[in-house]
Amino acid sequence: MAHRSYLYEHPDLELESNERLEYLGDAVLTYISGLYLFREFPRLQEGRLTAIRAAAVRQDTLAKFAREIDLGRYILVGRGEARSGGPERPGLLSNAFEALVGAMLLDQGLDTVTSFFERFLVAEVREIVAEHRHENFKSLLQERTQGALQTTPEYRTVDMTGPSHARTFIIEVLVNGEVVGRGEGPSKRAAQQAAAQQALEKLGPEEVVRR
């Protein structure tokens, strides 16, 4: 599996980069995840299905799948790319996973690719739904406060605990100077989402379920 940086340094090799296979793999992953979600959640409308699918095939998620099968060790990269993180970078890993799926489709067909990807997809979707990772509570809260109060929520970090490799952030969200929600998570983004979710529940449950 060759990254374009490797081919740039080895122009004599008769190899193609992963890019065409990435294009094909991206299309296949979208199809497989879309069909799975359509069948698994017969009552969900398009917006919710699209949000879950986006969370299931986003860059960081595909990079995680790639790490689970140690895909990085099989990617050929140039020296400059290797010095900047190379196969450990989420963008490169996710692209490589897409390329792998594209190659599997051409070599073994859709049924094999579907079986392979659903090994990752099914568990990931369960986590996404259980953790509400497909919900953008920050956007919902901003829509609510701007529409009803003509103001924008403010987020502030009130505490940060744990070692550098396993931080826990605690964040409050304020509306017109009043704390309306508090959340914690392994990243500021996750903690902000949790705080916004609590704020929406406090301000009115009908706003949490509105899609």
N, CA and C of each residue as an Amber inpcrd file, in Angstrom:
protein
   633
   0.8580000  -1.1770000   0.0000000   0.0000000   0.0000000   0.0000000
   0.9030000   1.2390000   0.0000000   0.8450000   2.0100000  -1.0590000
   1.8140000   3.0970000  -1.2460000   1.1580000   4.4730000  -1.1660000
   1.6960000   5.3050000  -0.2770000   1.2760000   6.6890000  -0.1900000
   1.9740000   7.4870000  -1.2850000   1.3560000   8.5670000  -1.7380000
   1.9490000   9.3270000  -2.8470000   3.3270000   9.8840000  -2.4940000
   3.6140000  10.1220000  -1.2120000   4.9250000  10.6300000  -0.8150000
   6.0150000   9.5990000  -1.1030000   5.6780000   8.3240000  -0.9960000
   6.6470000   7.2560000  -1.2820000   6.9210000   7.1710000  -2.7770000
   5.8840000   7.2930000  -3.5710000   6.0470000   7.2200000  -5.0220000
   6.8050000   8.4260000  -5.5540000   6.6360000   9.5650000  -4.8970000
   7.3760000  10.7610000  -5.3050000   8.8750000  10.5480000  -5.1350000
   9.2550000   9.8220000  -4.0900000  10.6660000   9.5500000  -3.8450000
  11.1830000   8.3430000  -4.6320000  10.2570000   7.5700000  -5.2210000
  10.6400000   6.3810000  -5.9910000   9.9120000   6.3900000  -7.3420000
  10.2310000   7.3620000  -8.1960000   9.5140000   7.4930000  -9.4750000
   9.7420000   6.3210000 -10.4180000  10.7460000   5.5060000 -10.1670000
  11.0540000   4.3780000 -11.0450000  10.1210000   3.1910000 -10.8150000
   9.4070000   3.1820000  -9.7000000   8.5140000   2.0660000  -9.3880000
   7.2110000   2.1800000 -10.1690000   6.7580000   1.0660000 -10.7020000
   5.4990000   1.0570000 -11.4420000   4.3530000   0.7400000 -10.4800000
   4.0650000   1.6880000  -9.6260000   2.9960000   1.5360000  -8.6420000
   2.0670000   2.7330000  -8.7110000   0.8230000   2.5190000  -8.3160000
  -0.1260000   3.6160000  -8.1820000  -0.3090000   3.9180000  -6.7020000
  -0.5870000   5.1730000  -6.3970000  -0.8630000   5.5260000  -5.0090000
  -2.2370000   4.9960000  -4.6060000  -2.5590000   5.1700000  -3.3470000
  -3.8250000   4.6680000  -2.8150000  -5.0350000   5.4980000  -3.2340000
  -4.8140000   6.6450000  -3.8750000  -5.8830000   7.6340000  -3.9760000
  -7.1240000   7.1500000  -4.7200000  -6.9560000   6.4270000  -5.8290000
  -8.1310000   5.9230000  -6.5530000  -8.8810000   4.8900000  -5.7100000
  -8.1340000   4.0540000  -4.9980000  -8.7760000   3.0690000  -4.1380000
  -9.4720000   3.7450000  -2.9510000  -8.9120000   4.8520000  -2.4740000
  -9.5640000   5.6060000  -1.3960000 -10.9310000   6.1000000  -1.8560000
 -10.9920000   6.6080000  -3.0650000 -12.2610000   7.0870000  -3.6280000
 -13.2910000   5.9600000  -3.6550000 -12.8730000   4.8030000  -4.1420000
 -13.7850000   3.6670000  -4.2290000 -14.1930000   3.1890000  -2.8430000
 -13.2230000   3.0850000  -1.9430000 -13.5220000   2.6250000  -0.5920000
 -14.4630000   3.5510000   0.1450000 -14.2920000   4.8530000  -0.0370000
 -15.1830000   5.8270000   0.5960000 -16.6260000   5.5940000   0.1580000
 -16.8210000   5.3830000  -1.1400000 -18.1710000   5.1350000  -1.6550000
 -18.7620000   3.8500000  -1.0910000 -17.9350000   2.8130000  -0.9860000
 -18.4060000   1.5230000  -0.4790000 -18.7690000   1.6100000   1.0040000
 -17.9370000   2.2880000   1.7920000 -18.2290000   2.4400000   3.2220000
 -19.5220000   3.2060000   3.4470000 -19.7350000   4.2390000   2.6430000
 -20.9810000   5.0040000   2.7400000 -22.1800000   4.1150000   2.4390000
 -22.0480000   3.2930000   1.4060000 -23.1510000   2.4000000   1.0220000
 -23.4230000   1.3600000   2.1070000 -22.3760000   0.6800000   2.5740000
 -22.5660000  -0.3890000   3.5550000 -23.1540000   0.1600000   4.8550000
 -22.5910000   1.2690000   5.3490000 -23.0910000   1.8400000   6.6020000
 -24.5040000   2.3660000   6.4320000 -24.7960000   2.9790000   5.2830000
 -26.1470000   3.4860000   5.0420000 -27.1770000   2.3740000   5.0060000
 -26.8560000   1.2820000   4.3310000 -27.7890000   0.1590000   4.2430000
 -27.9830000  -0.4960000   5.6000000 -26.8910000  -0.6550000   6.3520000
 -26.9960000  -1.2610000   7.6830000 -27.8980000  -0.4210000   8.5940000
 -27.6830000   0.8850000   8.6030000 -28.4770000   1.7550000   9.4640000
 -29.9350000   1.7960000   9.0300000 -30.1780000   1.7770000   7.7380000
 -31.5550000   1.7750000   7.2240000 -32.3200000   0.5580000   7.7330000
 -31.6440000  -0.5830000   7.7640000 -32.2930000  -1.8150000   8.2200000
 -32.3540000  -1.9140000   9.7410000 -31.3210000  -1.4060000  10.4090000
 -31.2250000  -1.5490000  11.8620000 -32.1530000  -0.5960000  12.6010000
 -32.4120000   0.5660000  12.0240000 -33.2290000   1.5860000  12.7000000
 -34.3900000   1.9970000  11.8000000 -35.4010000   1.1490000  11.6790000
 -36.4990000   1.4100000  10.7330000 -37.3480000   2.6270000  11.0750000
 -37.2730000   3.1150000  12.2970000 -38.1030000   4.2530000  12.6850000
 -37.3820000   5.5960000  12.6200000 -36.0820000   5.5790000  12.4250000
 -35.3330000   6.8350000  12.3870000 -35.4820000   7.5180000  11.0310000
 -35.5850000   8.8340000  11.0740000 -35.7110000   9.6170000   9.8530000
 -34.3260000   9.9080000   9.2650000 -34.3330000  10.4880000   8.0840000
 -33.1050000  10.7030000   7.3190000 -32.0400000  11.4680000   8.0950000
 -32.4450000  12.5340000   8.7820000 -31.4650000  13.3650000   9.4790000
 -30.6920000  12.6050000  10.5410000 -31.4020000  11.8110000  11.3260000
 -30.7510000  11.0290000  12.3760000 -29.8570000   9.9470000  11.7820000
 -30.3430000   9.2660000  10.7420000 -29.5440000   8.2330000  10.0900000
 -28.2620000   8.8160000   9.5130000 -28.3820000   9.9770000   8.8940000
 -27.2160000  10.6280000   8.2990000 -26.2010000  11.0050000   9.3650000
 -26.6940000  11.4990000  10.5160000 -25.7910000  11.8960000  11.6000000
 -25.0380000  10.6980000  12.1630000 -25.7230000   9.5800000  12.3390000
 -25.0650000   8.3740000  12.8580000 -24.0480000   7.8550000  11.8540000
 -24.4320000   7.8480000  10.5750000 -23.4980000   7.3720000   9.5440000
 -22.2440000   8.2370000   9.4980000 -22.4370000   9.5460000   9.5890000
 -21.2810000  10.4450000   9.5580000 -20.3350000  10.1690000  10.7160000
 -20.8870000   9.8860000  11.8970000 -20.0420000   9.5800000  13.0520000
 -19.3320000   8.2400000  12.8810000 -19.9690000   7.3000000  12.1820000
 -19.4110000   5.9570000  12.0370000 -18.3000000   5.8840000  11.0030000
 -18.2890000   6.8060000  10.0490000 -17.2750000   6.7350000   8.9890000
 -16.4090000   7.9930000   8.9490000 -16.4060000   8.7670000  10.0350000
 -15.5630000   9.9550000  10.0640000 -14.0860000   9.5630000  10.1690000
 -13.2200000  10.5270000   9.9320000 -11.7850000  10.2450000   9.8540000
 -11.2510000   9.5370000  11.0930000 -11.5380000  10.0670000  12.2660000
 -10.9970000   9.4820000  13.5030000 -11.4930000   8.0550000  13.7270000
 -12.7460000   7.7930000  13.3230000 -13.2980000   6.4530000  13.5090000
 -12.6110000   5.4480000  12.5880000 -12.4420000   5.8280000  11.3230000
 -11.7670000   4.9230000  10.3920000 -10.3110000   4.7130000  10.7920000
  -9.6730000   5.7540000  11.3160000  -8.2970000   5.6110000  11.7960000
  -8.2290000   4.6180000  12.9480000  -9.2250000   4.6380000  13.8070000
  -9.2710000   3.6850000  14.9170000  -9.3910000   2.2560000  14.3910000
 -10.2430000   2.0630000  13.3870000 -10.3720000   0.7300000  12.7820000
  -9.0340000   0.2780000  12.2010000  -8.3480000   1.2120000  11.5400000
  -7.0500000   0.8860000  10.9310000  -6.0410000   0.4550000  11.9900000
  -6.0510000   1.1310000  13.1330000  -5.1220000   0.7630000  14.2090000
  -5.4370000  -0.6200000  14.7630000  -6.7180000  -0.9700000  14.7970000
  -7.1090000  -2.2640000  15.3520000  -6.5380000  -3.4240000  14.5380000
  -6.2910000  -3.2070000  13.2550000  -5.7150000  -4.2730000  12.4270000
  -4.2550000  -3.9790000  12.0770000  -3.6790000  -2.9800000  12.7630000
  -2.2700000  -2.6340000  12.5800000  -1.9530000  -2.3200000  11.1180000
  -2.8660000  -1.5780000  10.4850000  -2.7180000  -1.2880000   9.0590000
  -1.5320000  -0.3790000   8.7700000  -1.1720000   0.4670000   9.7210000
  -0.1000000   1.4250000   9.5030000   1.2220000   0.8060000   9.1030000
   1.5020000  -0.3800000   9.5910000   2.7950000  -1.0220000   9.3090000
   2.9150000  -1.4520000   7.8580000   1.8070000  -1.4820000   7.1310000
   1.8340000  -1.9320000   5.7410000   1.7720000  -0.7740000   4.7470000
   1.8300000   0.4560000   5.2450000   1.7500000   1.6220000   4.3680000
   3.1580000   2.1250000   4.0650000   3.4830000   2.2230000   2.7940000
   4.7660000   2.7680000   2.3740000   4.6500000   4.2880000   2.2730000
   5.4940000   4.9970000   3.0160000   5.4700000   6.4580000   2.9860000
   6.8800000   6.9870000   2.7210000   6.9490000   8.2270000   2.2380000
   8.2360000   8.8580000   2.0030000   8.9100000   9.2490000   3.3050000
  10.1900000   9.5820000   3.2020000  10.9510000   9.9180000   4.4140000
  10.3790000  11.1470000   5.1210000  10.0040000  12.1640000   4.3520000
   9.4370000  13.3680000   4.9550000   8.1320000  13.0890000   5.6600000
   7.2830000  12.2850000   5.0350000   6.0070000  11.9100000   5.6410000
   6.2360000  11.0930000   6.9070000   7.2210000  10.2210000   6.8830000
   7.5210000   9.4030000   8.0590000   7.9610000  10.2710000   9.2300000
   8.7660000  11.3110000   8.9340000   9.2440000  12.1940000  10.0120000
   8.1010000  12.9940000  10.6390000   7.0350000  13.2440000   9.8880000
   5.9210000  14.0350000  10.4110000   4.8220000  13.1790000  11.0350000
   5.1150000  11.9240000  11.2470000   4.1350000  11.0530000  11.8950000
   3.6700000   9.9230000  11.0160000   3.7270000  10.1500000   9.7150000
   3.4380000   9.1180000   8.7330000   2.2160000   8.2780000   9.0240000
   2.3980000   6.9520000   9.1000000   1.2660000   6.0450000   9.2710000
   0.5170000   6.1830000  10.5910000   0.9930000   7.0210000  11.4850000
   0.2670000   7.2210000  12.7420000  -0.7310000   8.3730000  12.6580000
  -0.6780000   9.1440000  11.5870000  -1.5940000  10.2730000  11.4610000
  -2.9980000   9.7740000  11.1240000  -4.0310000  10.3020000  11.8080000
  -5.3970000   9.8410000  11.5500000  -5.8220000   9.9750000  10.0950000
  -5.4390000  11.0930000   9.4520000  -5.8390000  11.2830000   8.0680000
  -5.2670000  10.2130000   7.1620000  -4.0010000   9.8910000   7.3380000
  -3.3630000   8.8770000   6.5060000  -3.9340000   7.4940000   6.8040000
  -4.1640000   7.2060000   8.0620000  -4.7160000   5.9100000   8.4290000
  -6.1310000   5.7140000   7.8850000  -6.9590000   6.7440000   8.0060000
  -8.3290000   6.6150000   7.5090000  -8.3470000   6.4310000   6.0010000
  -7.4750000   7.1500000   5.2990000  -7.3890000   6.9870000   3.8530000
  -6.9330000   5.5770000   3.4870000  -5.9920000   5.0540000   4.2610000
  -5.5050000   3.7030000   4.0000000  -6.6050000   2.6660000   4.2230000
  -7.4350000   2.8960000   5.2360000  -8.5430000   1.9640000   5.4860000
  -9.5160000   1.9860000   4.3090000  -9.8080000   3.1820000   3.8000000
 -10.6740000   3.2880000   2.6280000 -10.0640000   2.5660000   1.4320000
  -8.7490000   2.7280000   1.2440000  -8.0720000   2.0660000   0.1310000
  -8.1350000   0.5480000   0.2770000  -7.9730000   0.0690000   1.5030000
  -8.0590000  -1.3690000   1.7530000  -9.4440000  -1.8940000   1.3750000
 -10.4720000  -1.1690000   1.7640000 -11.8380000  -1.5740000   1.4400000
 -12.0470000  -1.5710000  -0.0710000 -11.5300000  -0.5540000  -0.7450000
 -11.6500000  -0.5070000  -2.1970000 -10.9580000  -1.6860000  -2.8590000
  -9.7690000  -2.0220000  -2.3840000  -9.0290000  -3.1590000  -2.9400000
  -9.7570000  -4.4760000  -2.6750000 -10.3240000  -4.6150000  -1.4790000
 -11.0710000  -5.8290000  -1.1580000 -12.2940000  -5.9780000  -2.0470000
 -12.9490000  -4.8680000  -2.3430000 -14.1190000  -4.9240000  -3.2140000
 -13.7360000  -5.4650000  -4.5930000 -12.6730000  -4.9340000  -5.1620000
 -12.2430000  -5.3600000  -6.4910000 -11.7770000  -6.8060000  -6.5030000
 -11.1540000  -7.2380000  -5.4100000 -10.5610000  -8.5690000  -5.3690000
 -11.5380000  -9.6470000  -4.9270000 -12.4300000  -9.3070000  -3.9590000
 -13.2540000 -10.3470000  -3.3510000 -14.7550000 -10.0840000  -3.4050000
 -15.1510000  -8.8850000  -3.7970000 -16.5680000  -8.6170000  -3.9600000
 -17.2340000  -7.9680000  -2.7570000 -18.4620000  -7.5250000  -2.9810000
 -19.1800000  -6.7350000  -1.9780000 -19.5280000  -7.5310000  -0.7270000
 -19.9050000  -8.7920000  -0.8730000 -20.2870000  -9.5810000   0.2990000
 -19.1320000  -9.7130000   1.2820000 -17.9410000  -9.9510000   0.7720000
 -16.7680000 -10.0820000   1.6400000 -16.4530000  -8.7590000   2.3230000
 -16.5250000  -7.6680000   1.5690000 -16.2600000  -6.3520000   2.1510000
 -17.2840000  -6.0270000   3.2300000 -18.5410000  -6.3440000   2.9640000
 -19.6010000  -6.0710000   3.9440000 -19.3500000  -6.8350000   5.2390000
 -19.0130000  -8.1080000   5.1330000 -18.7190000  -8.9150000   6.3310000
 -17.5360000  -8.3420000   7.0910000 -16.5090000  -7.9250000   6.3570000
 -15.3150000  -7.3500000   6.9840000 -15.6480000  -6.0590000   7.7250000
 -16.3320000  -5.1350000   7.0580000 -16.5720000  -3.8310000   7.6630000
 -17.5740000  -3.9020000   8.8060000 -18.5600000  -4.7640000   8.7060000
 -19.5570000  -4.8470000   9.7740000 -18.9580000  -5.3690000  11.0730000
 -17.7860000  -6.0200000  11.0100000 -17.0860000  -6.3940000  12.2410000
 -16.7700000  -5.1600000  13.0770000 -16.4960000  -4.0680000  12.4220000
 -16.1950000  -2.8090000  13.1090000 -17.4650000  -1.9750000  13.2890000
 -18.2790000  -1.9370000  12.2520000 -19.4140000  -1.0050000  12.2020000
 -20.4530000  -1.2650000  13.2800000 -20.8210000  -2.5150000  13.4770000
 -21.9270000  -2.8300000  14.3890000 -21.6120000  -2.3580000  15.8100000
 -20.4330000  -2.6950000  16.3140000 -20.0620000  -2.2730000  17.6740000
 -19.9250000  -0.7610000  17.7590000 -19.3900000  -0.1480000  16.7100000
 -19.1950000   1.3030000  16.7200000 -20.5260000   2.0360000  16.7510000
 -21.4860000   1.5810000  15.9780000 -22.8070000   2.2190000  15.9560000
 -23.4700000   2.1160000  17.3240000 -23.3350000   0.9770000  17.9750000
 -23.9110000   0.8290000  19.3180000 -23.3120000   1.8510000  20.2780000
 -22.0010000   2.0440000  20.1960000 -21.3450000   3.0280000  21.0620000
 -21.7910000   4.4460000  20.7110000 -21.8760000   4.7560000  19.4370000
 -22.2770000   6.0870000  18.9960000 -23.6530000   6.4450000  19.5450000
 -24.5880000   5.5140000  19.4090000 -25.9510000   5.7570000  19.8700000
 -25.9930000   5.8320000  21.3980000 -25.2900000   4.9160000  22.0840000
 -25.3040000   4.8940000  23.5500000 -24.6910000   6.1590000  24.1320000
 -23.6560000   6.6860000  23.4790000 -22.9500000   7.8640000  23.9820000
 -23.4410000   9.1650000  23.3470000 -24.4600000   9.0710000  22.4880000
 -25.0250000  10.2480000  21.8140000 -23.9750000  11.0100000  21.0070000
 -22.9970000  10.2680000  20.4520000 -21.9370000  10.9410000  19.7180000
 -22.4140000  11.5100000  18.3880000 -23.5840000  11.0780000  17.9220000
 -24.1210000  11.6180000  16.6770000 -24.9200000  12.8980000  16.9050000
 -25.1470000  13.2260000  18.1610000 -25.9170000  14.4280000  18.4720000
 -24.9890000  15.6290000  18.5610000 -25.3600000  16.7140000  17.9630000
 -24.5920000  17.9460000  18.0920000 -25.3610000  18.8720000  19.0290000
 -25.2200000  18.6030000  20.3150000 -25.9780000  19.3580000  21.3020000
 -25.5530000  20.8280000  21.3320000 -24.2870000  21.1040000  21.0060000
 -23.8280000  22.4950000  20.9860000 -24.5950000  23.2950000  19.9400000
 -24.7740000  22.7170000  18.7670000 -25.5130000  23.4220000  17.7140000
 -26.9680000  23.6180000  18.0950000 -27.5760000  22.5770000  18.6840000
 -28.9700000  22.6860000  19.1060000 -29.1520000  23.7690000  20.1700000
 -28.2170000  23.8150000  21.1300000 -28.3090000  24.8210000  22.1880000
 -28.1360000  26.2240000  21.6160000 -27.2110000  26.3680000  20.6930000
 -26.9950000  27.6900000  20.0890000 -28.2300000  28.1420000  19.3120000
 -28.8490000  27.2150000  18.5590000 -30.0770000  27.5580000  17.8410000
 -31.1630000  28.0060000  18.8160000 -31.2720000  27.2750000  19.9180000
 -32.3180000  27.5880000  20.9070000 -32.0950000  28.9600000  21.5350000
 -30.8850000  29.2260000  21.9830000 -30.6320000  30.4840000  22.6890000
 -30.6420000  31.6870000  21.7450000 -30.1360000  31.4920000  20.5370000
 -30.1580000  32.6120000  19.5890000 -31.5750000  32.9280000  19.1500000
 -32.3870000  31.8850000  18.9780000 -33.7550000  32.1090000  18.5340000
 -34.6410000  32.7060000  19.6160000 -34.4860000  32.2140000  20.8530000
 -35.3850000  32.6450000  21.9270000 -34.8310000  33.8110000  22.7390000
 -33.5020000  33.8780000  22.8700000 -32.9050000  34.8580000  23.7720000
 -31.9530000  35.8310000  23.0760000 -31.7200000  35.6050000  21.7730000
 -30.7860000  36.4510000  21.0160000 -29.4030000  36.5280000  21.6880000
 -28.9400000  35.3870000  22.1510000 -27.6190000  35.3330000  22.7690000
 -26.9380000  34.0260000  22.3950000 -25.6180000  33.9860000  22.5750000
 -24.8350000  32.7990000  22.2420000 -24.2650000  32.1810000  23.5160000
 -24.3500000  30.8620000  23.6770000 -23.7960000  30.2200000  24.8820000
 -22.2830000  30.4250000  24.9730000 -21.7990000  30.4840000  26.2070000
 -20.3650000  30.5800000  26.4590000 -19.9200000  29.3520000  27.2450000
 -18.7410000  28.8330000  26.9060000 -18.2230000  27.6420000  27.5720000
 -16.9450000  28.0030000  28.3170000 -16.8100000  27.4850000  29.5400000
 -15.5980000  27.7350000  30.3110000 -15.1460000  26.4490000  30.9860000
 -13.8460000  26.2360000  30.9440000 -13.2540000  25.0600000  31.5900000
 -13.0710000  25.3620000  33.0740000 -13.6770000  24.5500000  33.9170000
 -13.5950000  24.7940000  35.3550000 -12.6300000  23.8370000  36.0500000
 -12.2810000  22.7240000  35.3960000 -11.3310000  21.8040000  36.0110000
 -10.7780000  20.8670000  34.9430000  -9.6010000  20.3500000  35.2050000
  -8.9570000  19.4040000  34.3080000  -8.1410000  18.4620000  35.1730000
  -8.4530000  17.1810000  35.1390000  -7.8040000  16.2220000  36.0230000
  -7.1680000  15.0930000  35.2120000  -6.3220000  14.3140000  35.8880000
  -5.7150000  13.1420000  35.2720000  -4.3950000  13.4570000  34.6010000
  -3.6300000  12.4060000  34.2710000  -2.3410000  12.5790000  33.5970000
  -2.5340000  13.1050000  32.1840000  -1.4500000  13.5600000  31.5610000
  -1.5370000  14.2110000  30.2590000  -2.1130000  13.2920000  29.1860000
  -1.9050000  11.9900000  29.3110000  -2.4010000  11.0660000  28.2930000
  -3.8310000  10.6020000  28.5630000  -4.4140000  11.0030000  29.6770000
  -5.7750000  10.5750000  30.0130000  -6.4940000  11.6820000  30.7860000
  -6.5940000  12.8370000  30.1680000  -7.2260000  13.9870000  30.8050000
  -8.7460000  13.8080000  30.9050000  -9.3150000  14.4150000  31.9330000
 -10.7590000  14.5640000  32.0450000 -11.0490000  16.0510000  32.2060000
 -11.8500000  16.5880000  31.3020000 -12.1840000  18.0130000  31.3200000
 -13.5860000  18.2050000  31.8960000 -13.7220000  19.2250000  32.7200000
 -15.0230000  19.5970000  33.2690000 -15.3260000  21.0080000  32.7940000
 -16.4370000  21.1530000  32.1090000 -16.7770000  22.4250000  31.4580000
 -18.2020000  22.8200000  31.8000000 -18.3920000  24.1130000  32.0220000
 -19.7180000  24.6810000  32.2410000 -20.1230000  25.5100000  31.0350000
 -21.4260000  25.5340000  30.7680000 -21.9500000  26.3900000  29.7120000
 -22.8490000  27.4400000  30.3530000 -22.6640000  28.6840000  29.9300000
 -23.4040000  29.8010000  30.4970000 -24.2590000  30.4580000  29.4220000
 -25.4450000  30.8700000  29.8160000 -26.3310000  31.6410000  28.9570000
 -26.7020000  32.9140000  29.7090000 -26.3430000  34.0440000  29.1340000
 -26.5550000  35.3410000  29.7990000 -25.9050000  35.3710000  31.1860000
 -24.7220000  34.7540000  31.2900000 -23.9740000  34.7730000  32.5350000
 -24.3990000  33.7460000  33.5570000 -25.4380000  32.9740000  33.2580000
 -25.9280000  31.9750000  34.2080000 -25.5090000  30.5810000  33.7600000
 -24.9980000  29.7780000  34.7020000 -24.6130000  28.4050000  34.3890000
 -25.8760000  27.5740000  34.1740000 -25.9980000  26.9990000  32.9860000
 -27.1860000  26.2060000  32.6620000 -26.8480000  24.7390000  32.4050000
 -25.5560000  24.4170000  32.3890000 -25.1790000  23.0330000  32.1590000
 -23.7310000  22.7980000  32.5230000 -23.4270000  21.5660000  32.8670000
 -22.0680000  21.1840000  33.2580000 -21.8080000  19.7860000  32.7270000
 -20.6350000  19.5760000  32.1420000 -20.3330000  18.2590000  31.5910000
 -18.8650000  17.9290000  31.7190000 -18.5630000  16.6570000  31.5840000
 -17.1610000  16.2280000  31.6180000 -16.9210000  15.2000000  30.5270000
 -15.6520000  15.0990000  30.1220000 -15.3070000  14.1660000  29.0640000
 -13.8080000  14.1130000  28.8620000 -13.3450000  13.1880000  28.0060000
 -11.9020000  13.0220000  27.7760000 -11.2940000  14.1070000  26.8910000
 -12.1310000  14.9870000  26.3500000 -11.6590000  16.1170000  25.5500000
 -12.5700000  17.2980000  25.8200000 -12.0880000  18.4970000  25.4700000
 -12.9300000  19.6740000  25.6590000 -14.2000000  19.5740000  24.8320000
 -14.0710000  19.0520000  23.6240000 -15.2340000  18.9250000  22.7500000
 -16.2940000  18.0240000  23.3830000 -15.8640000  16.8770000  23.9110000
 -16.8000000  15.9430000  24.5260000 -17.4480000  16.5580000  25.7630000
 -16.6590000  17.2690000  26.5540000 -17.2000000  17.9040000  27.7560000
 -18.1790000  19.0160000  27.4000000 -17.8840000  19.7830000  26.3590000
 -18.7940000  20.8350000  25.9080000 -20.1170000  20.2420000  25.4220000
 -20.0290000  19.1250000  24.6920000 -21.2520000  18.4730000  24.2250000
 -22.0990000  17.9950000  25.4060000 -21.4340000  17.4390000  26.4190000
 -22.1600000  16.9580000  27.5950000 -22.8010000  18.1220000  28.3470000
 -22.1040000  19.2390000  28.4420000 -22.6500000  20.4170000  29.1160000
 -23.8410000  20.9600000  28.3400000 -23.7240000  21.0080000  27.0130000
 -24.8240000  21.5110000  26.1860000 -26.0350000  20.5930000  26.2890000
 -25.8080000  19.2880000  26.3430000 -26.9180000  18.3470000  26.4830000
 -27.6600000  18.5810000  27.7970000 -26.9050000  18.7680000  28.8910000
 -27.5440000  19.0240000  30.1750000 -28.3270000  20.3310000  30.1470000
 -27.7690000  21.3300000  29.4840000 -28.4520000  22.6180000  29.3870000
 -29.7740000  22.4810000  28.6410000 -29.7750000  21.7210000  27.5420000
 -31.0010000  21.5280000  26.7770000 -32.0500000  20.7920000  27.5930000
 -31.6200000  19.8130000  28.3690000 -32.5580000  19.0860000  29.2160000
 -33.1440000  19.9970000  30.2870000 -32.3270000  20.9080000  30.7750000
 -32.7960000  21.8470000  31.7930000 -33.7560000  22.8720000  31.1970000
 -33.4520000  23.3200000  29.9940000 -34.2700000  24.3560000  29.3690000
 -35.5620000  23.8100000  28.7680000 -35.5990000  22.5190000  28.5050000
 -36.8260000  21.9690000  27.9670000 -36.5680000  20.7080000  27.1610000
 -37.1180000  19.5550000  27.5570000 -36.8460000  18.3090000  26.8770000
 -37.2820000  18.2790000  25.4350000 -38.2920000  19.0880000  25.0810000
 -38.7420000  19.0940000  23.6960000 -37.6470000  19.5900000  22.7640000
 -36.7290000  20.4020000  23.2930000 -35.6470000  20.8960000  22.4550000
 -34.5630000  19.8520000  22.2350000 -34.4480000  18.8890000  23.1590000
 -33.4360000  17.8500000  23.0200000 -33.8310000  16.8860000  21.9030000
 -35.1210000  16.5950000  21.7860000 -35.5460000  15.5990000  20.8090000
 -35.8720000  16.2190000  19.4540000 -35.9040000  17.5390000  19.3630000
 -36.2300000  18.1780000  18.0900000 -35.1150000  17.9470000  17.0900000
 -35.4770000  17.4770000  15.8790000 -34.4700000  17.2390000  14.8380000
 -34.9270000  17.8960000  13.5380000
